[in-house]
Amino acid sequence: MGRCTPGPQSKDGVMNPIPFHQLPHMLYADPQGRIFEHPYFRMAGFSGAEPAPITEGDLMELPEFSKLFFIPDCPPVGLDPETGAWEVIPHIELEGKVTPLNAVAAFLEPGLVRTHLPAADYGRKGYTLPMWAYTAVGFRHGAYWAAGFQIEKNHKWDPRNYDDRDLVLAIREYERNQVTGPLVEHLKACATRNHCFAAKNLFLGRWEAPLPISRTCNAACLGCLSLQPQGSCEASHQRLSFTPSTEEVAAVAVRHLTHAPEPIVSFGQGCEGEPLTEWRLICDSIRRIREQTRQGTINLNTNGSRPEQIRKIAESGLDSIRISLNSALGERYHRYYRPKDYRFADVVASIRVCQEQGLYTMLNYLIFPGITDQADELEALGGLIDKTGINFLHLKNLCIDPAYYLQKMSGTGAAGMGMRCLVNLLQKEFPEVELGYFNQPVQRASSV
């Protein structure tokens, strides 16, 4: 697919790392979780399991609504500004007191692509980290700096637009005037306990709202947000425990599509299994929705495991679809998704069906520095785009314990080219494919 195009800090097509002494200082946390900047060592970042140079184009001031974490029992890796050597820093001695150190990571706001993983020694870690997209972070000139860049700016998903003080009032108003039932009660919990932006949108009466329907799944994803095996980390969301009725699904959707600005309703959420296991319910619900309104976008987020069921759903009136995958290579896909009754070839077939049916087709590409930016991965992704003609490529940071994911993916061979380089090449080779982070509303020719 060609070579990486020059970035803002490059010469002759090669990205230039920042001079060591100009890098942000390394962050560390003490045993109580208090975060400090190291007085000497500089910030380092990993590509896969190895340290990788950081360029100025890889850094951004940490956005206000990002999060900071510390990683217990995992000493940070820092860069010596005099020698350029990466070193594990297990402790620090200040005023005669020796303190053991833990690595620090950031979780970025929506719309941002991380370029480097936290630099840490994971060798002594005896647990699985909760499912966040852990990102390298440092401190410079009085501010935190994270390894990432913006791929899409969208005010609809800006955390500043999700004030819970507004949400509480909106839920009360919704309960007085709107549809009620088990699905609405479930989404209230999603909005207030799990802080799901989509669920909040339902009650705030705007943009994209969720329609979770499935209790079961036909995959066992390593990073499943709603179900984790005993001995792993706690799931991020509470999985749906019932199957909603067609009547309630349609009533919730119609109300949102007819009253919200730029409305989308989406089957397939982090709080459920795989929606294709309830494909009949989806078909019946869409038909009932479209009997009442042609407004807005009906979307399906899915693993794309069942091509013929997708065909039937499309024929029922679906507008857009987002199919998730962590890799365009079958072997890596299977290691992450661990499918129960389908194969990667079925996913590819589903993408083709989507295009045949005229759906606005998006790939939800779960990205991970050091794996996604491998040359073989880029080649496979390019082949998939050529074969299927997708409209939109989401670049979503994969929320998972970095050490756990790398262990399951095993060796990847050559060093990654870098996430910015990956994006540059995709934009050059596939200018017709939009790159971004969020679901897109589909413009309808008419509405009633």
LUMVOLO-509717 format. One record per residue (C-alpha): residue number from 1; residue in one letter; x, z, y. Coordinates in pm, 1 decimal. Layout:
{NUM A {X Z Y}}
...
END
This chain:
{1 M {0.0 0.0 0.0}}
{2 G {295.7 -21.4 233.9}}
{3 R {504.9 233.0 419.9}}
{4 C {397.5 512.9 649.0}}
{5 T {355.9 406.9 1010.1}}
{6 P {543.9 599.9 1277.3}}
{7 G {384.1 914.3 1411.3}}
{8 P {424.0 1079.4 1749.9}}
{9 Q {755.9 1243.0 1658.8}}
{10 S {914.8 961.7 1458.4}}
{11 K {1186.5 702.4 1486.4}}
{12 D {1224.3 396.2 1267.0}}
{13 G {914.4 497.8 1069.4}}
{14 V {1056.8 833.2 963.4}}
{15 M {883.8 1152.4 1073.9}}
{16 N {1138.0 1378.8 1244.9}}
{17 P {1123.1 1749.3 1171.5}}
{18 I {1127.1 1998.1 1459.2}}
{19 P {1469.7 2148.7 1538.6}}
{20 F {1486.7 2473.4 1346.1}}
{21 H {1510.2 2701.2 1650.3}}
{22 Q {1198.2 2537.4 1803.1}}
{23 L {975.6 2609.3 1504.5}}
{24 P {717.9 2888.0 1535.0}}
{25 H {832.2 3224.1 1404.3}}
{26 M {735.5 3321.2 1052.0}}
{27 L {439.2 3556.7 1017.3}}
{28 Y {426.5 3841.7 771.1}}
{29 A {185.5 4121.8 682.7}}
{30 D {275.6 4478.9 595.2}}
{31 P {113.6 4657.2 295.3}}
{32 Q {-182.8 4756.2 516.7}}
{33 G {-250.0 4392.2 608.3}}
{34 R {-128.2 4417.9 966.7}}
{35 I {21.6 4088.1 1081.5}}
{36 F {349.3 4053.4 1273.4}}
{37 E {588.8 3775.8 1374.1}}
{38 H {935.5 3794.8 1223.7}}
{39 P {1208.4 3837.2 1487.4}}
{40 Y {1443.7 3587.0 1321.4}}
{41 F {1301.4 3364.4 1045.7}}
{42 R {1093.1 3059.3 1133.3}}
{43 M {771.4 2923.9 987.1}}
{44 A {791.8 2725.9 663.9}}
{45 G {527.2 2524.2 480.5}}
{46 F {484.8 2396.3 127.0}}
{47 S {395.5 2052.7 -2.8}}
{48 G {276.4 2136.3 -350.1}}
{49 A {510.6 2403.4 -484.9}}
{50 E {809.9 2310.7 -267.3}}
{51 P {904.6 2366.6 99.7}}
{52 A {861.9 2059.4 317.2}}
{53 P {984.4 1981.6 671.6}}
{54 I {735.1 2039.6 953.0}}
{55 T {706.9 1791.8 1242.5}}
{56 E {552.7 1861.5 1580.2}}
{57 G {270.8 1628.5 1479.0}}
{58 D {193.2 1863.2 1189.2}}
{59 L {126.6 2158.4 1420.1}}
{60 M {-169.6 2258.3 1630.1}}
{61 E {-255.8 2576.7 1813.5}}
{62 L {-481.8 2772.9 1581.7}}
{63 P {-843.4 2713.9 1688.5}}
{64 E {-1035.0 3019.1 1803.8}}
{65 F {-1274.0 3041.0 1509.7}}
{66 S {-1018.5 2995.5 1234.8}}
{67 K {-927.7 3292.0 1013.2}}
{68 L {-605.1 3468.3 918.0}}
{69 F {-538.6 3611.0 570.9}}
{70 F {-254.4 3793.2 405.8}}
{71 I {-159.8 3726.4 42.7}}
{72 P {-84.3 4053.3 -141.1}}
{73 D {224.5 4077.2 -364.2}}
{74 C {350.8 3739.6 -242.2}}
{75 P {656.1 3761.1 -12.5}}
{76 P {674.4 3492.1 256.6}}
{77 V {923.1 3207.4 254.6}}
{78 G {1091.6 3157.7 591.0}}
{79 L {1341.7 2914.3 738.2}}
{80 D {1678.3 3037.4 864.0}}
{81 P {1718.2 2872.5 1209.4}}
{82 E {2097.8 2879.5 1188.0}}
{83 T {2143.0 2722.1 843.9}}
{84 G {1815.2 2542.0 784.5}}
{85 A {1785.9 2714.4 447.0}}
{86 W {1448.2 2826.9 310.0}}
{87 E {1458.4 3186.8 191.9}}
{88 V {1218.6 3430.5 27.8}}
{89 I {1188.8 3733.8 257.1}}
{90 P {1075.3 4027.4 38.5}}
{91 H {1118.2 4300.8 299.9}}
{92 I {1220.4 4380.5 655.3}}
{93 E {1420.5 4673.8 790.4}}
{94 L {1325.5 4796.3 1135.7}}
{95 E {1458.1 5121.1 1287.3}}
{96 G {1588.6 5228.4 949.5}}
{97 K {1257.2 5178.2 770.9}}
{98 V {1225.2 4917.0 493.1}}
{99 T {881.7 4751.1 470.0}}
{100 P {774.6 4511.4 189.4}}
{101 L {630.1 4186.7 321.6}}
{102 N {329.9 3973.8 228.8}}
{103 A {279.0 3609.3 321.8}}
{104 V {19.0 3511.1 582.0}}
{105 A {-214.9 3210.7 573.1}}
{106 A {-476.3 3052.4 799.5}}
{107 F {-815.2 2898.4 724.1}}
{108 L {-893.2 2620.6 971.1}}
{109 E {-1216.6 2541.8 1149.9}}
{110 P {-1426.5 2248.5 1018.5}}
{111 G {-1300.3 1900.8 1101.8}}
{112 L {-929.9 1978.0 1057.5}}
{113 V {-692.6 1854.7 786.1}}
{114 R {-415.5 2092.3 678.8}}
{115 T {-70.8 1939.1 635.5}}
{116 H {115.1 2225.7 464.5}}
{117 L {30.6 2511.1 230.2}}
{118 P {146.0 2868.3 301.7}}
{119 A {511.7 2916.7 207.7}}
{120 A {516.3 3209.8 -33.2}}
{121 D {665.1 3336.0 -358.8}}
{122 Y {362.8 3350.9 -588.7}}
{123 G {563.5 3465.6 -892.4}}
{124 R {439.3 3825.6 -894.0}}
{125 K {74.9 3751.6 -815.3}}
{126 G {-152.7 3877.4 -1095.1}}
{127 Y {-488.6 3767.9 -950.5}}
{128 T {-674.3 3459.7 -828.2}}
{129 L {-718.0 3422.2 -453.9}}
{130 P {-1072.1 3376.1 -316.2}}
{131 M {-1172.1 3017.6 -246.7}}
{132 W {-1045.5 2930.5 98.6}}
{133 A {-826.8 2639.8 211.2}}
{134 Y {-503.2 2834.8 267.7}}
{135 T {-284.2 2681.1 539.3}}
{136 A {66.6 2745.5 671.3}}
{137 V {70.4 2931.2 1003.3}}
{138 G {331.3 3070.5 1247.1}}
{139 F {362.0 3219.9 1595.8}}
{140 R {515.4 3060.7 1908.1}}
{141 H {488.7 3116.5 2283.9}}
{142 G {223.0 3384.1 2247.6}}
{143 A {-4.6 3182.1 2020.3}}
{144 Y {-65.7 3114.2 1651.6}}
{145 W {25.3 2764.0 1530.0}}
{146 A {-118.9 2614.0 1213.3}}
{147 A {-12.3 2316.6 1004.3}}
{148 G {-299.5 2077.0 1058.4}}
{149 F {-461.4 1807.8 1272.1}}
{150 Q {-812.0 1702.5 1366.7}}
{151 I {-971.6 1423.6 1165.0}}
{152 E {-1318.3 1445.1 1324.7}}
{153 K {-1464.9 1632.4 1619.6}}
{154 N {-1835.7 1698.8 1584.2}}
{155 H {-2016.8 1949.7 1804.2}}
{156 K {-2284.8 1992.9 1537.5}}
{157 W {-2041.0 2184.2 1317.6}}
{158 D {-1855.4 2368.3 1591.8}}
{159 P {-1862.2 2742.1 1504.1}}
{160 R {-1935.4 2816.8 1869.3}}
{161 N {-2284.1 2668.7 1814.4}}
{162 Y {-2370.8 2918.1 1538.1}}
{163 D {-2426.6 3248.6 1715.1}}
{164 D {-2601.0 3486.0 1473.2}}
{165 R {-2787.1 3647.0 1761.3}}
{166 D {-2972.2 3317.2 1801.7}}
{167 L {-3015.6 3289.3 1426.0}}
{168 V {-3198.3 3621.4 1383.5}}
{169 L {-3457.8 3524.2 1643.5}}
{170 A {-3490.1 3176.4 1492.6}}
{171 I {-3556.6 3314.8 1143.7}}
{172 R {-3834.5 3536.8 1277.8}}
{173 E {-3989.7 3239.8 1454.1}}
{174 Y {-3958.6 3022.3 1142.7}}
{175 E {-4129.6 3286.3 929.7}}
{176 R {-4420.6 3303.8 1173.1}}
{177 N {-4481.1 2931.8 1203.8}}
{178 Q {-4319.1 2740.8 916.7}}
{179 V {-4321.9 2698.4 540.5}}
{180 T {-4250.8 3008.2 332.2}}
{181 G {-4163.4 3049.6 -34.6}}
{182 P {-3875.6 3119.9 -275.3}}
{183 L {-3661.0 2833.6 -142.9}}
{184 V {-3691.1 2954.4 215.9}}
{185 E {-3608.9 3310.3 107.9}}
{186 H {-3298.9 3182.9 -72.3}}
{187 L {-3188.6 2989.6 235.2}}
{188 K {-3237.4 3294.8 455.2}}
{189 A {-2980.6 3474.0 239.0}}
{190 C {-2747.5 3173.1 259.3}}
{191 A {-2773.0 3174.3 638.1}}
{192 T {-2730.8 3549.3 693.5}}
{193 R {-2504.7 3664.0 407.4}}
{194 N {-2298.1 3356.0 326.8}}
{195 H {-2303.7 3220.6 683.1}}
{196 C {-2381.7 2868.8 562.8}}
{197 F {-2399.8 2646.0 869.4}}
{198 A {-2645.3 2406.4 702.6}}
{199 A {-2883.6 2690.4 616.0}}
{200 K {-2857.8 2817.8 973.0}}
{201 N {-2950.9 2470.4 1096.6}}
{202 L {-3277.8 2484.7 903.3}}
{203 F {-3392.4 2791.5 1094.3}}
{204 L {-3241.2 2676.3 1423.0}}
{205 G {-3439.1 2352.3 1381.8}}
{206 R {-3160.9 2096.2 1417.2}}
{207 W {-2921.8 1849.3 1251.2}}
{208 E {-2840.4 1879.4 877.3}}
{209 A {-3032.2 2125.4 658.8}}
{210 P {-2994.9 2203.2 286.4}}
{211 L {-3228.4 2147.6 -8.7}}
{212 P {-3068.1 2329.7 -306.9}}
{213 I {-3260.1 2269.2 -630.1}}
{214 S {-3033.9 2310.7 -935.7}}
{215 R {-2950.3 2621.9 -1139.1}}
{216 T {-2720.2 2440.0 -1383.5}}
{217 C {-2416.8 2212.7 -1377.4}}
{218 N {-2256.1 1956.8 -1607.5}}
{219 A {-1902.6 2039.9 -1491.0}}
{220 A {-1688.4 2354.7 -1477.6}}
{221 C {-1489.9 2293.9 -1159.1}}
{222 L {-1185.1 2513.1 -1105.7}}
{223 G {-1297.0 2577.2 -748.4}}
{224 C {-1672.2 2613.1 -805.6}}
{225 L {-1816.2 2795.8 -506.7}}
{226 S {-2118.9 2940.9 -685.9}}
{227 L {-1992.4 3033.1 -1034.2}}
{228 Q {-1657.0 3175.6 -1141.6}}
{229 P {-1563.3 3313.5 -1485.7}}
{230 Q {-1498.1 3680.4 -1543.4}}
{231 G {-1144.8 3773.4 -1440.8}}
{232 S {-1130.8 3511.7 -1164.6}}
{233 C {-1215.4 3566.0 -798.6}}
{234 E {-1565.2 3633.8 -673.9}}
{235 A {-1776.9 3323.1 -612.7}}
{236 S {-1824.9 3233.7 -246.3}}
{237 H {-2200.7 3175.9 -276.7}}
{238 Q {-2484.3 3314.8 -482.0}}
{239 R {-2610.3 3039.2 -711.3}}
{240 L {-2975.6 2944.1 -699.6}}
{241 S {-3160.6 3141.9 -970.8}}
{242 F {-3486.3 2942.5 -984.5}}
{243 T {-3611.1 2585.5 -969.4}}
{244 P {-3809.5 2526.0 -651.1}}
{245 S {-4138.0 2337.6 -662.2}}
{246 T {-4174.4 1979.7 -545.7}}
{247 E {-4431.4 2102.0 -294.9}}
{248 E {-4197.2 2352.1 -128.2}}
{249 V {-3899.5 2114.5 -125.0}}
{250 A {-4108.5 1843.8 38.4}}
{251 A {-4271.4 2081.7 285.9}}
{252 V {-3934.9 2221.8 401.8}}
{253 A {-3788.8 1871.1 431.0}}
{254 V {-4081.9 1714.2 615.2}}
{255 R {-4094.6 1992.7 869.8}}
{256 H {-3722.1 1953.2 939.6}}
{257 L {-3720.3 1572.6 947.1}}
{258 T {-4013.3 1554.2 1187.8}}
{259 H {-3902.9 1824.7 1431.4}}
{260 A {-3519.9 1844.9 1432.3}}
{261 P {-3290.8 1626.8 1645.7}}
{262 E {-3076.9 1382.8 1442.9}}
{263 P {-3216.2 1530.3 1120.1}}
{264 I {-3061.1 1516.9 774.0}}
{265 V {-3182.2 1698.4 462.6}}
{266 S {-2932.3 1718.8 177.8}}
{267 F {-2972.3 1790.2 -189.8}}
{268 G {-2654.9 1936.2 -342.2}}
{269 Q {-2513.2 2252.7 -186.7}}
{270 G {-2242.4 2510.5 -251.0}}
{271 C {-2509.8 2757.1 -364.1}}
{272 E {-2629.4 2549.3 -659.9}}
{273 G {-2515.7 2359.0 -967.6}}
{274 E {-2521.6 1979.3 -996.2}}
{275 P {-2839.2 1830.7 -841.4}}
{276 L {-2841.4 1534.9 -1083.2}}
{277 T {-2946.7 1780.1 -1356.3}}
{278 E {-3276.3 1793.0 -1161.1}}
{279 W {-3299.1 1423.3 -1087.9}}
{280 R {-3674.1 1402.9 -1161.3}}
{281 L {-3742.9 1677.9 -908.5}}
{282 I {-3531.7 1488.6 -653.4}}
{283 C {-3722.5 1163.7 -715.2}}
{284 D {-4062.6 1332.9 -691.1}}
{285 S {-3961.8 1522.4 -377.7}}
{286 I {-3826.3 1214.1 -199.8}}
{287 R {-4140.1 1014.7 -275.7}}
{288 R {-4357.2 1297.1 -142.5}}
{289 I {-4139.6 1329.0 169.7}}
{290 R {-4152.4 957.4 243.3}}
{291 E {-4529.5 951.1 199.2}}
{292 Q {-4544.3 1179.6 501.6}}
{293 T {-4256.1 1064.3 722.6}}
{294 R {-3997.5 789.9 751.5}}
{295 Q {-3793.8 988.1 1001.3}}
{296 G {-3442.4 1119.6 945.6}}
{297 T {-3190.2 1086.5 664.2}}
{298 I {-3233.3 1206.1 306.0}}
{299 N {-2890.1 1263.6 157.0}}
{300 L {-2756.9 1363.3 -184.6}}
{301 N {-2428.6 1551.2 -236.5}}
{302 T {-2328.1 1511.1 -600.7}}
{303 N {-2048.4 1476.5 -854.5}}
{304 G {-2178.3 1127.6 -931.0}}
{305 S {-2185.6 1190.4 -1305.0}}
{306 R {-2500.6 996.2 -1398.3}}
{307 P {-2519.5 638.1 -1267.2}}
{308 E {-2866.5 555.4 -1397.9}}
{309 Q {-3019.4 870.7 -1252.7}}
{310 I {-2860.7 783.3 -918.2}}
{311 R {-3021.4 440.1 -942.7}}
{312 K {-3364.5 599.1 -992.3}}
{313 I {-3310.2 839.4 -702.4}}
{314 A {-3204.8 550.2 -478.1}}
{315 E {-3517.6 359.1 -573.4}}
{316 S {-3724.5 664.2 -473.9}}
{317 G {-3608.0 636.3 -112.3}}
{318 L {-3267.8 803.1 -79.5}}
{319 D {-3073.7 700.5 233.1}}
{320 S {-2716.9 823.0 176.5}}
{321 I {-2499.1 980.9 -87.0}}
{322 R {-2175.2 1178.1 -91.0}}
{323 I {-1982.9 1183.1 -418.5}}
{324 S {-1710.2 1444.6 -459.6}}
{325 L {-1376.9 1401.4 -632.5}}
{326 N {-1038.6 1571.1 -609.9}}
{327 S {-846.4 1267.6 -729.0}}
{328 A {-883.2 895.0 -783.7}}
{329 L {-680.8 935.0 -1104.3}}
{330 G {-887.7 1014.5 -1410.4}}
{331 E {-646.0 1267.5 -1558.2}}
{332 R {-627.1 1480.2 -1244.1}}
{333 Y {-1002.5 1449.3 -1195.0}}
{334 H {-1071.9 1581.6 -1544.4}}
{335 R {-831.6 1873.3 -1502.7}}
{336 Y {-1020.9 1995.5 -1198.9}}
{337 Y {-1383.8 1907.3 -1274.5}}
{338 R {-1371.2 1972.2 -1651.7}}
{339 P {-1683.3 1757.9 -1707.8}}
{340 K {-1917.0 1851.0 -1992.9}}
{341 D {-2115.3 1533.6 -2058.5}}
{342 Y {-1957.0 1256.4 -1852.6}}
{343 R {-1620.3 1096.7 -1770.2}}
{344 F {-1443.9 976.4 -1457.0}}
{345 A {-1551.6 621.3 -1541.9}}
{346 D {-1913.1 732.3 -1491.8}}
{347 V {-1828.3 847.0 -1139.3}}
{348 V {-1679.2 507.0 -1057.0}}
{349 A {-1988.5 338.7 -1202.7}}
{350 S {-2208.5 560.4 -984.4}}
{351 I {-2025.2 457.2 -668.3}}
{352 R {-2086.5 94.1 -758.5}}
{353 V {-2456.5 165.6 -817.0}}
{354 C {-2476.5 324.2 -471.9}}
{355 Q {-2344.5 10.6 -307.7}}
{356 E {-2574.2 -211.5 -516.4}}
{357 Q {-2869.7 -4.8 -398.8}}
{358 G {-2766.1 -26.4 -33.7}}
{359 L {-2700.5 345.0 10.9}}
{360 Y {-2467.3 465.5 282.2}}
{361 T {-2190.5 576.1 46.9}}
{362 M {-1943.2 853.9 120.1}}
{363 L {-1662.9 1000.2 -89.9}}
{364 N {-1601.9 1372.1 -49.5}}
{365 Y {-1227.3 1364.1 -116.6}}
{366 L {-1095.4 1716.2 -183.3}}
{367 I {-743.6 1704.6 -45.5}}
{368 F {-439.0 1919.3 -120.7}}
{369 P {-90.7 1871.1 33.7}}
{370 G {162.5 1771.7 -228.9}}
{371 I {-94.7 1616.3 -463.7}}
{372 T {-330.3 1404.6 -251.9}}
{373 D {-35.5 1251.8 -63.8}}
{374 Q {147.6 1136.7 -376.7}}
{375 A {217.5 761.7 -391.5}}
{376 D {31.6 718.8 -721.3}}
{377 E {-271.1 900.1 -583.3}}
{378 L {-283.2 680.0 -274.4}}
{379 E {-250.7 369.3 -491.0}}
{380 A {-539.4 483.4 -710.7}}
{381 L {-757.3 570.9 -411.3}}
{382 G {-689.4 230.4 -257.5}}
{383 G {-792.9 62.3 -582.4}}
{384 L {-1112.2 267.6 -593.3}}
{385 I {-1202.8 173.0 -236.1}}
{386 D {-1135.4 -194.4 -311.7}}
{387 K {-1358.3 -184.4 -621.6}}
{388 T {-1649.0 6.2 -471.9}}
{389 G {-1661.3 -72.9 -98.1}}
{390 I {-1743.5 277.4 26.7}}
{391 N {-1852.8 335.9 386.1}}
{392 F {-1700.2 674.2 467.1}}
{393 L {-1418.0 891.9 332.2}}
{394 H {-1442.1 1266.9 388.2}}
{395 L {-1104.9 1439.5 397.1}}
{396 K {-1202.8 1793.8 294.9}}
{397 N {-944.2 2065.9 243.5}}
{398 L {-980.8 2191.5 -113.1}}
{399 C {-1072.4 2561.0 -113.7}}
{400 I {-874.3 2711.1 -399.6}}
{401 D {-582.2 2941.0 -480.3}}
{402 P {-278.1 2710.6 -425.6}}
{403 A {-75.0 2852.7 -715.4}}
{404 Y {-372.8 2831.6 -952.4}}
{405 Y {-445.8 2469.4 -861.8}}
{406 L {-83.2 2361.4 -896.6}}
{407 Q {-62.5 2528.9 -1236.5}}
{408 K {-370.1 2341.7 -1358.3}}
{409 M {-259.7 2008.9 -1213.2}}
{410 S {94.2 2046.8 -1360.6}}
{411 G {388.5 1843.7 -1225.7}}
{412 T {322.6 1560.3 -983.1}}
{413 G {663.3 1393.3 -972.4}}
{414 A {796.7 1269.7 -639.4}}
{415 A {753.4 1461.9 -314.0}}
{416 G {436.8 1402.6 -115.0}}
{417 M {455.6 1157.2 175.8}}
{418 G {272.1 1397.1 410.9}}
{419 M {-93.5 1417.6 506.6}}
{420 R {-49.5 1242.7 841.1}}
{421 C {131.2 958.6 668.8}}
{422 L {-153.8 934.6 417.1}}
{423 V {-411.2 906.7 695.7}}
{424 N {-203.7 646.8 881.5}}
{425 L {-183.3 428.9 572.2}}
{426 L {-554.5 460.7 495.3}}
{427 Q {-644.8 362.3 850.2}}
{428 K {-410.9 63.8 835.9}}
{429 E {-516.0 -62.6 492.1}}
{430 F {-891.1 10.6 517.7}}
{431 P {-998.6 -19.8 882.9}}
{432 E {-1359.4 -76.4 771.9}}
{433 V {-1376.4 268.0 607.5}}
{434 E {-1444.6 553.1 847.2}}
{435 L {-1239.6 868.7 793.5}}
{436 G {-1390.9 1203.0 881.3}}
{437 Y {-1515.1 1540.2 768.2}}
{438 F {-1895.6 1559.3 804.2}}
{439 N {-2205.7 1387.5 666.9}}
{440 Q {-2334.4 1108.6 886.5}}
{441 P {-2698.6 1037.7 982.8}}
{442 V {-2824.3 696.2 874.7}}
{443 Q {-3008.8 494.8 1137.7}}
{444 R {-3352.1 384.8 1017.3}}
{445 A {-3514.3 67.8 1147.4}}
{446 S {-3855.8 229.7 1192.1}}
{447 S {-4028.9 564.9 1172.1}}
{448 V {-4381.6 703.2 1164.1}}
END
